[in-house]
C-alpha cells in the first residue's frame, strides 16, 4: 500500500475549502459508510444534473440564464464526481486498474 492510500479522500471539504481525509483501514467504520453514501448521492445527483443540462441544451428557446445555470450545476457536479473517482482510484490496490 502506498503512502497516500492510507488516507481516504472524503467527498466533502473542510470549512476553509480544503480536502478532507479519513485515516482508517476499516471500510465499515461509521465515517467510511457515510462517505460511501455521500459518494453514491453525488453520483446520482450528477446523473440528474446531466439530464437537466441536456434538456436545456436541446431547448432552442432556453435563454442565457438557463444555459448558465445548467452549466454552473454541471461544473459543480463534475467536480464532485471527479473527487469520488480520485478517491476510489486511490483505494485500489497498487497497480490495479491502471
HUZIUR-V579728 format. One record per residue. N is the residue number from 1. RES is the residue in one small letter. PSI is psi as a letter, one per 20 degrees, with the letter a starting at -180 (none if undefined). OMEGA is omega in radians with two decimals (999 if undefined). D_CENTER is the distance of its C-alpha to the mean C-alpha in Angstrom with 2 decimals. Layout:
n: [N;N]
res: [RES;RES]
psi: [PSI;PSI]
omega: [OMEGA;OMEGA]
d_center: [D_CENTER;D_CENTER]
//
This chain:
n: [1;2;3;4;5;6;7;8;9;10;11;12;13;14;15;16;17;18;19;20;21;22;23;24;25;26;27;28;29;30;31;32;33;34;35;36;37;38;39;40;41;42;43;44;45;46;47;48;49;50;51;52;53;54;55;56;57;58;59;60;61;62;63;64;65;66;67;68;69;70;71;72;73;74;75;76;77;78;79;80;81;82;83;84;85;86;87;88;89;90;91;92;93;94;95;96;97;98]
res: [x;x;x;x;x;x;x;x;x;x;x;x;x;x;x;x;x;x;x;x;x;x;x;x;x;x;x;x;x;x;x;x;x;x;x;x;x;x;x;x;x;x;x;x;x;x;x;x;x;x;x;x;x;x;x;x;x;x;x;x;x;x;x;x;x;x;x;x;x;x;x;x;x;x;x;x;x;x;x;x;x;x;x;x;x;x;x;x;x;x;x;x;x;x;x;x;x;x]
psi: [p;r;h;h;i;h;p;p;p;q;k;r;q;r;h;j;j;q;q;q;q;p;n;q;i;o;i;j;r;g;h;g;h;g;g;g;g;h;g;g;g;h;g;g;h;h;g;g;g;g;g;g;h;g;g;g;h;i;o;h;i;p;r;g;g;g;g;h;g;g;g;g;h;g;g;g;g;g;g;g;h;h;g;g;g;g;g;h;h;h;i;q;q;p;i;p;j;none]
omega: [3.14;-3.01;-3.10;-3.10;3.07;-3.09;3.13;3.02;-3.08;-3.07;3.04;-3.09;3.05;-3.14;-3.13;3.02;-3.13;3.10;3.09;3.13;3.09;3.10;3.07;3.06;-3.07;3.13;3.12;3.10;-3.10;-3.14;3.08;3.12;3.10;3.12;3.09;-3.13;-3.14;3.08;3.13;3.10;-3.14;3.10;3.11;3.12;3.10;3.09;3.12;3.13;3.12;3.13;3.12;3.12;3.09;3.14;3.12;-3.13;3.13;-3.10;-3.13;-3.13;-3.12;-3.13;-3.12;-3.12;-3.13;-3.14;3.12;3.11;-3.14;3.14;3.12;3.12;3.13;3.13;3.12;-3.12;3.11;3.10;3.13;-3.12;3.09;3.06;3.11;-3.13;3.13;3.14;-3.13;3.09;3.13;-3.11;3.07;3.05;-3.14;3.08;-3.11;3.04;-3.11;999]
d_center: [23.21;22.43;22.21;18.49;17.68;19.51;16.68;13.29;10.47;9.16;5.98;8.53;11.15;14.88;17.34;18.17;14.69;14.61;12.11;12.95;14.07;15.77;19.03;19.99;21.14;20.97;18.06;19.81;19.96;19.17;16.23;14.86;15.25;13.68;10.50;10.73;11.37;8.59;6.04;8.55;8.88;5.54;6.47;9.91;9.55;8.38;11.59;13.59;12.79;13.66;16.82;17.77;17.52;19.64;22.12;22.52;23.06;25.56;27.46;30.17;30.99;27.57;28.27;26.65;25.08;23.38;22.15;20.91;19.11;17.46;16.48;15.19;12.95;11.81;11.16;9.17;6.98;6.96;6.13;2.87;2.75;5.08;4.44;3.97;6.78;8.53;8.74;10.05;12.23;13.67;14.69;16.66;20.36;21.85;22.51;20.78;19.08;19.80]
//
